[in-house]
């Protein structure tokens, strides 16, 4: 298994090094609420170990888990887009060790160095595209008549 984080692997070595210079390691015990929907997105994380459940508020019911993230996954991309508020919530389902980044500092880094900004943006866009594809597959599995999902969705 590679020691490099998947989202970092997609960046140029220069962008990866510049980004990592803005990181610090943090730990979230199991059960820790990392962030809630509609809170200001001031940080983001790359998970080194453990798992995080992404959830959404369902009025009158328990929060619904949308996805589970683990090793190498980017936790949070709302920090990149105004109004910089979370669209989902996140809870550590197993103890998490992660690299934590200050969103404002990383946005400033990306503004100051366009090559780093482009590399970070492309890597985060790839994460967003993958998450949208996963969400589509889950929705088809949940709501479509049996067998109507695309063959590619089930080959993942």
C-alpha positions in Angstrom: 0.0 0.0 0.0 1.3 3.5 -0.9 2.1 5.9 1.9 0.9 8.7 -0.4 -2.6 10.0 0.1 -4.9 9.5 -3.0 -5.9 13.2 -3.3 -2.3 14.2 -2.9 -1.1 11.7 -5.6 -3.2 13.7 -8.1 -1.2 16.9 -7.5 2.1 17.9 -8.9 5.0 17.4 -6.5 5.4 21.1 -6.1 1.7 21.6 -5.2 1.8 18.6 -2.9 4.8 20.0 -1.0 3.3 23.5 -0.8 0.0 22.1 0.5 1.6 19.8 3.1 3.6 22.8 4.5 0.1 24.0 5.7 -0.9 20.8 7.4 -0.8 19.5 11.0 -1.8 16.1 12.3 -5.0 15.8 14.4 -6.9 13.0 16.0 -10.7 12.6 16.4 -11.9 10.0 18.8 -14.7 7.7 17.6 -18.1 9.5 17.9 -16.6 13.0 17.5 -18.8 15.4 15.4 -16.2 17.0 13.1 -18.6 19.4 11.5 -22.3 20.1 10.9 -24.3 21.1 7.9 -24.4 24.9 7.3 -21.4 25.6 9.7 -18.6 27.7 8.3 -16.0 25.5 6.4 -12.8 26.8 7.9 -10.7 23.6 7.7 -10.4 20.4 5.7 -8.7 17.1 6.2 -7.0 14.2 4.5 -7.7 11.0 6.4 -4.6 9.0 7.4 -6.5 6.3 9.3 -10.0 5.6 10.7 -13.4 6.3 9.1 -15.7 9.3 8.9 -19.4 9.1 8.1 -20.8 11.9 6.0 -24.5 12.6 6.8 -27.4 14.9 6.1 -30.1 16.2 8.4 -33.5 14.6 7.8 -36.3 16.5 9.7 -37.9 14.4 12.3 -35.5 11.5 11.8 -32.0 10.5 12.6 -29.3 12.0 10.3 -28.9 9.8 7.2 -25.4 8.6 6.4 -24.6 9.4 2.8 -21.0 8.1 2.5 -18.1 6.7 4.6 -14.6 8.0 4.0 -11.3 6.3 5.0 -7.6 6.2 4.3 -6.4 8.8 1.8 -9.8 10.5 1.4 -10.3 14.2 1.3 -12.8 15.2 4.1 -14.4 18.5 3.0 -14.4 20.5 -0.2 -17.0 23.2 0.8 -14.0 25.3 1.9 -13.2 26.0 -1.8 -16.5 27.5 -2.8 -18.4 30.5 -1.5 -20.2 30.8 0.9 -17.7 28.3 2.5 -20.3 26.4 4.5 -20.7 22.6 4.8 -23.3 20.9 2.7 -23.1 17.7 4.9 -22.1 16.8 8.4 -19.2 14.5 9.4 -18.7 12.2 12.4 -15.7 10.0 13.1 -17.2 6.4 13.1 -13.8 4.9 14.1 -10.9 7.0 15.6 -9.4 9.2 12.9 -5.9 10.5 12.5 -5.8 13.1 9.7 -3.8 15.9 8.2 -5.7 19.2 9.0 -5.5 22.2 6.7 -6.5 25.8 7.3 -8.9 26.6 4.5 -8.2 30.4 4.3 -4.4 29.8 4.2 -4.7 27.2 1.4 -7.0 29.5 -0.6 -4.4 32.3 -0.2 -1.6 29.9 -1.3 -3.7 28.9 -4.4 -4.3 32.6 -5.2 -0.6 33.5 -4.9 0.7 30.5 -6.9 -1.5 29.8 -9.9 0.3 26.4 -10.7 -0.4 25.2 -7.1 -4.0 26.5 -7.3 -4.6 24.7 -10.6 -3.2 21.5 -9.2 -5.2 21.6 -6.0 -8.3 22.6 -7.9 -8.0 19.7 -10.3 -7.4 17.2 -7.5 -10.4 18.4 -5.5 -12.5 18.4 -8.7 -11.6 14.7 -9.2 -12.8 14.0 -5.7 -16.1 15.9 -6.3 -16.7 14.0 -9.6 -16.0 10.6 -7.8 -18.4 11.5 -5.0 -21.1 12.5 -7.4 -20.7 9.2 -9.3 -20.9 7.3 -6.0 -24.0 9.2 -4.9 -25.6 8.5 -8.3 -24.9 4.7 -7.9 -26.3 4.7 -4.3 -29.4 6.5 -5.4 -29.9 4.0 -8.2 -29.4 1.1 -5.8 -31.9 2.6 -3.4 -34.7 3.9 -5.7 -34.4 2.3 -9.2 -36.2 -0.9 -10.1 -33.9 -3.9 -9.6 -31.3 -4.3 -12.3 -31.8 -0.8 -13.8 -28.4 0.6 -12.7 -25.7 1.1 -15.3 -23.2 -1.8 -15.7 -20.4 0.6 -14.9 -21.9 1.6 -11.6 -21.7 -2.0 -10.4 -18.2 -2.6 -11.6 -16.7 -0.2 -9.0 
